[in-house]
Amino acid sequence: MKNLLLTLAAILYSGMVFAQKDSLSFDERDKYIYYKLVDQPGANADTLYNRGLYFLTAAYPKKTLALSKSDKAAYSLTAAGSYMVSKKGLVSNSDGGSLSYTLKIEVKDSKYRFWLTDFVYQPYQRNRYGSSEPVPGGDVPLEKASAKLSRVDFNVCLDQVLVNSKQVGDKLKLYMLKVSSLVKKQEPKKVNKISTKDW
């Protein structure tokens, strides 16, 4: 029993330490944001841009995270993503809804920054067959979701947003260290023309 209590205390303490290191903030538009600036000495902007582009095209399936805009001149990439959010139940968790977001990546020589923002919650409901389906017209920005959800479900949703944002950020950091293997456009091979008229 004593070991169980010590284990629970350690888990709670590690959760508090995690919450202090990474957290959601508000940006200048009063929207939730997960923002990180990462130094990467020795990497130029072109390399980091190509690695970011490779991340957005290869790391996740298109329905989970897809490139929506790329601007090579400004070294900026924008993507749209979504994932499922669970809802607390009496016995187990169920699909509470889906959460869509925008991921923005900007690069410079030896550093890059990324942020996830514009979180929009789409609540789910049970249909007559017992399956979860989106509530029509139920999209609500995460900043206003506390009015639509119970306090417990809203806190669970915020925790899942933070965990998912950290996972996306950690995966991006790994891809920014890798050599990108983007498929380069190949010019068609020149074929020698043979005339069958002269021989």
HELIX and SHEET records of a PDB file:
HELIX    1   1 LYS A    2  LYS A   21  1                                  20    
HELIX    2   2 ALA A   45  ALA A   58  1                                  14    
HELIX    3   3 LEU A  142  ALA A  147  5                                   6    
HELIX    4   4 ARG A  151  LEU A  177  1                                  27    
SHEET    1   A 6 SER A  25  PHE A  26  0                                        
SHEET    2   A 6 TYR A  32  ASP A  39 -1                                        
SHEET    3   A 6 LYS A 111  ARG A 126 -1                                        
SHEET    4   A 6 SER A  94  LYS A 108 -1                                        
SHEET    5   A 6 SER A  76  LYS A  87 -1                                        
SHEET    6   A 6 LEU A  65  ASP A  71 -1                                        
SHEET    1   B 4 SER A  25  PHE A  26  0                                        
SHEET    2   B 4 TYR A  32  ASP A  39 -1                                        
SHEET    3   B 4 LYS A 111  ARG A 126 -1                                        
SHEET    4   B 4 SER A 132  PRO A 134 -1                                        
SHEET    1   C 4 SER A  25  PHE A  26  0                                        
SHEET    2   C 4 TYR A  32  ASP A  39 -1                                        
SHEET    3   C 4 LYS A 111  ARG A 126 -1                                        
SHEET    4   C 4 VAL A 140  PRO A 141 -1                                        
END                                                                             
